[in-house]
Structure formats: structure tokens, C-alpha cells
């Protein structure tokens, strides 16, 4: 867990490729359509995340961001961050800044300034980090909500001590179902789509915006974005202003592509 952020790359991403698969849905699937009616659209979520970097000071093997399966480091440009925030104008929930570890972005303070300019309501500005490094003073001023998850790192525990009263704080290790265990390999189709319809990430977590090969891309699910970044593919949509108001049925292509290959709905121990 406690590894420097310049982590070694562990093999290729070949095992993540979905050969022959496109971003179009296959034939109409009534089980999938029923599942979608029981899932949350982005406008119904409490949080939508803007993923600003895959740099992180940890190297967790089962990270929902699939950082260890991404071949190159990247950072969202300040210009793209501003556009991403503007695309969420009118969203009533928390707009989260996440990574990786967002505090490792080289322009973290500039992004914070942009955040304040574009989102006047401090309570809507969220930060999700495991180690704030030298930015505790900025975090106190900018963010109305801070999710602090140290993942058991002593560096992170020490770093976040001064912010513990500012939001949710978790000092220990995190656990969740392994992402790379495909639900389609474990369950018959009817049970698979029933489990997908109850996915914790959809019901309890967030849609997201990432920068993929320099372009902003939006996803109904932050884990779906992780798969695209890890595979080196692009199945996101253009985050035009108000994209988050779309009904989840308009994300059916993404759901068909990503959900059967994800392990979160399996809820394995």
C-alpha cells in the first residue's frame, strides 16, 4: 500500500481489452432495459466526480480507478477543468474533485481557484483525497465537504489530521468487490442484470468526467471511466452543458459495454 507515486508498471493492459466490442449496444435486451429502469440517472445522484489525475502516492491493487492498469500518467488541464465544472451548472449535489490523489496535481491550487470562481456555493465543492500534502490551508478555504480515506497509510493519517472535522474521515483499509472479476462470468444473464440494477456504485456513488487523451469525456459511472482509461479506449460522451440531466437510458451503450465486465455488482467478499 505505502508506495511512492512513481510506481512501477505491472505488465501490459492486454488483459483488459474487450476484443471486437464497439461502443454500440447489441440487439435490444429486455433484461438490460429493465435493469436501467431501476438504476439512478446522473441527475438523481448526490455526487458527480471530476477526475483530475491518475497520479497517486499509493498503489492499491484493487483501486476503483484501476490506476495500476493505466500505462501513462495524466493530469486534467486547467482549461478542461473549467469546462468540466461549467458542464455541471445547475447540478444540485456535490461536485467532487478526485483522482488518483487530486492533491498531487501540479496545478492543484489553480484548479481550486477555478472551482471557487465557477461554483460559488462552498458546500457544493467536494474533495476526495487520501493525503493532502502541503495543501491543508487551501482545502480548508475551498472545500465545504472533504472525503478523507487514508487507506491505512501513516503518511495520509498524519497529513489529514488537521482536516478530520471537515468531512468524512476513514483511517483504515477499504474493501470492495474486485473490479476485474466480470459479473458475466459468474451469473446467468437474468441474475447478472438484476445485480447490476442494484450496483452500489450506481446507487451510492457517482457519475464522472475524466480527461481521456486530452479530451473531456463523461460517464454514467466512475468505474466505467476507469475501464476506458485502463483499456486505452474512448466510450465516453461529450460533457456539454447539462449532460448530467440525461436519463440513464441515454447511457445504455455504456451500460451494455461496461457493466457485464465489472465485478462490483457481484459483491464478492
C-alpha positions in Angstrom: 0.0 0.0 0.0 2.6 2.6 1.1 4.5 3.0 -2.2 5.8 6.2 -3.9 3.6 7.6 -6.6 6.1 6.9 -9.3 5.0 3.3 -9.2 6.4 0.6 -11.5 4.1 -0.6 -14.2 3.0 -4.2 -13.7 2.7 -5.7 -17.1 0.5 -4.5 -20.0 -3.2 -3.8 -20.2 -3.8 -6.5 -22.8 -5.9 -8.5 -20.3 -8.3 -5.5 -20.1 -9.1 -5.3 -23.8 -12.5 -6.2 -25.0 -11.8 -7.5 -28.4 -14.3 -6.9 -31.2 -16.5 -4.8 -28.9 -17.7 -1.4 -30.0 -19.5 1.4 -28.2 -22.8 0.4 -29.8 -25.3 -1.8 -28.0 -26.1 -5.1 -29.5 -29.7 -6.3 -30.2 -32.4 -4.9 -27.9 -32.1 -6.6 -24.5 -35.3 -6.5 -22.3 -33.3 -7.6 -19.2 -30.9 -4.7 -19.6 -33.7 -2.2 -20.2 -35.5 -3.4 -17.0 -32.3 -3.1 -15.0 -31.8 0.5 -16.3 -35.3 1.5 -15.0 -34.2 0.6 -11.5 -30.9 2.5 -11.6 -30.1 6.1 -10.9 -29.6 8.7 -13.6 -26.7 11.3 -13.0 -29.2 14.0 -12.1 -30.5 11.8 -9.3 -27.1 11.2 -7.7 -25.8 13.1 -4.7 -22.3 13.5 -6.2 -20.7 13.8 -9.6 -17.0 13.5 -9.7 -14.4 15.3 -11.8 -11.3 13.0 -12.0 -8.4 15.4 -12.5 -5.4 13.0 -12.4 -4.3 9.4 -12.1 -1.3 10.3 -10.0 -1.4 8.8 -6.5 1.1 8.3 -3.7 -0.4 4.8 -3.1 -0.5 1.8 -5.3 -3.6 -0.1 -4.2 -4.1 -3.3 -6.2 -7.9 -3.2 -6.2 -8.4 0.6 -6.7 -11.7 1.5 -8.3 -9.7 3.9 -10.6 -7.7 0.9 -11.9 -4.6 3.1 -11.6 -2.2 0.2 -11.8 -3.6 -0.8 -15.1 -3.1 2.6 -16.8 0.1 2.9 -18.7 0.7 6.6 -18.5 0.3 9.4 -16.0 -2.1 12.2 -17.0 -3.5 15.4 -15.5 -6.6 17.4 -16.5 -5.7 20.8 -17.9 -7.0 23.9 -16.0 -8.9 24.8 -19.2 -10.6 21.4 -19.3 -11.3 21.5 -15.6 -13.2 24.8 -16.0 -15.2 23.3 -18.9 -16.0 20.2 -16.8 -17.2 22.3 -13.9 -19.3 24.5 -16.2 -20.9 21.4 -17.7 -22.4 20.7 -14.3 -24.0 24.1 -13.9 -27.3 23.6 -12.1 -26.4 20.2 -10.6 -27.8 20.4 -7.0 -25.4 18.0 -5.4 -21.7 17.9 -4.6 -19.2 18.3 -7.4 -16.2 16.3 -6.3 -12.6 16.7 -7.2 -11.0 13.3 -7.2 -8.1 11.2 -8.6 -5.8 9.4 -8.2 -4.9 11.8 -5.5 -6.1 15.3 -6.6 -3.7 17.0 -4.2 -0.8 15.7 -6.4 -2.0 17.6 -9.5 0.8 20.1 -10.4 -1.9 22.9 -10.7 -4.0 21.9 -7.7 -4.1 25.4 -6.3 -5.0 26.9 -9.7 -7.8 24.3 -10.0 -9.1 25.3 -6.6 -9.2 29.0 -7.7 -11.2 27.9 -10.8 -13.5 25.9 -8.6 -14.3 28.9 -6.4 -14.9 31.1 -9.4 -17.3 28.6 -11.1 -19.1 27.2 -8.0 -19.9 30.0 -5.5 -21.6 27.6 -3.0 -18.8 26.2 -0.9 -21.0 23.3 0.3 -21.1 22.0 -3.3 -17.3 21.9 -3.7 -16.0 18.5 -2.6 -12.5 17.0 -2.3 -11.8 13.3 -2.2 -8.2 12.5 -1.1 -6.0 10.2 0.8 -3.2 12.7 1.6 -3.4 16.5 1.3 0.4 17.1 1.5 1.0 20.9 1.8 -2.4 22.0 0.8 -4.4 21.8 4.1 -4.8 25.5 4.2 -6.2 25.7 0.7 -8.5 22.7 1.4 -10.0 24.4 4.5 -10.8 27.6 2.5 -12.1 26.0 -0.7 -14.0 22.8 0.1 -17.2 22.5 2.0 -17.0 18.8 2.0 -13.9 16.6 2.2 -13.9 12.9 2.0 -10.6 11.6 3.6 -9.7 8.0 3.1 -6.2 7.3 4.3 -6.3 3.6 3.1 -4.3 2.8 6.3 -1.3 4.9 5.2 0.6 6.6 8.1 1.6 9.4 5.8 -2.1 10.1 5.0 -3.2 9.8 8.6 -0.7 12.4 9.6 -1.4 14.7 6.7 -5.2 14.7 7.2 -5.2 15.1 11.0 -6.0 18.8 10.8 -8.9 18.3 8.5 -10.7 15.4 10.3 -13.6 17.6 11.4 -14.2 18.9 7.9 -15.9 15.9 6.4 -15.9 12.1 6.3 -12.7 10.5 7.7 -11.7 6.9 7.3 -8.3 5.9 8.7 -8.3 2.2 7.8 -8.1 0.0 4.8 -11.0 0.0 2.3 -12.6 -3.2 0.8 -14.9 -3.8 -2.1 -15.7 -6.4 -4.7 -12.8 -6.9 -7.2 -13.5 -4.9 -10.3 -11.8 -7.3 -12.7 -14.0 -10.2 -11.8 -16.6 -10.0 -14.6 -20.2 -10.4 -13.5 -21.0 -12.1 -16.8 -18.6 -14.9 -15.9 -20.3 -15.6 -12.6 -24.0 -15.4 -13.2 -26.7 -16.3 -15.7 -27.9 -13.2 -17.6 -31.1 -12.6 -15.6 -29.3 -12.7 -12.3 -26.4 -10.6 -13.7 -28.7 -7.8 -14.8 -30.6 -7.9 -11.6 -27.4 -7.5 -9.6 -26.3 -4.7 -12.0 -29.6 -2.9 -11.3 -28.6 -2.8 -7.6 -25.0 -1.8 -8.1 -23.6 0.1 -5.1 -21.6 2.4 -7.3 -24.7 3.5 -9.2 -26.9 3.8 -6.1 -24.4 5.2 -3.6 -21.6 6.8 -5.7 -21.3 8.8 -8.8 -21.1 9.6 -12.5 -17.8 11.2 -13.6 -15.9 13.4 -16.0 -12.4 12.5 -17.0 -9.8 13.6 -19.4 -9.1 10.9 -22.0 -6.3 11.6 -24.4 -6.7 15.3 -23.9 -10.4 15.4 -24.4 -13.1 15.7 -21.7 -15.4 12.6 -21.6 -18.4 11.9 -19.3 -19.7 8.6 -18.0 -22.7 7.4 -16.1 -20.3 5.7 -13.6 -16.8 6.5 -12.4 -15.8 2.8 -12.7 -16.9 2.8 -16.3 -14.5 5.7 -16.9 -11.7 3.7 -15.2 -12.2 0.8 -17.6 -11.9 3.1 -20.6 -8.7 4.7 -19.3 -7.2 1.4 -18.5 -8.0 -0.1 -21.8 -6.9 2.9 -23.8 -10.4 3.2 -25.4 -12.9 6.0 -25.5 -16.6 5.3 -25.0 -17.4 8.5 -23.1 -19.8 11.2 -24.2 -19.0 14.9 -24.8 -19.8 16.7 -21.5 -21.8 19.5 -23.0 -23.5 21.8 -20.5 -26.4 19.9 -18.9 -25.2 16.4 -20.0 -25.9 15.2 -16.5 -29.7 15.9 -16.9 -30.0 13.0 -19.4 -32.0 9.9 -18.4 -29.9 6.8 -17.7 -31.5 5.2 -20.8 -29.4 7.6 -22.9 -26.3 5.9 -21.4 -27.4 2.4 -22.5 -24.4 1.9 -24.8 -22.0 2.5 -21.8 -24.0 0.2 -19.6 -24.0 -2.6 -22.1 -20.3 -2.3 -22.7 -19.0 -1.9 -19.1 -21.4 -3.4 -16.6 -21.3 -7.1 -17.5 -17.5 -7.0 -17.4 -17.4 -5.3 -13.9 -17.1 -7.1 -10.6 -18.8 -4.6 -8.4 -22.3 -6.0 -8.8 -21.1 -9.4 -7.8 -20.4 -8.2 -4.2 -17.8 -10.9 -3.7 -16.2 -10.9 -0.2 
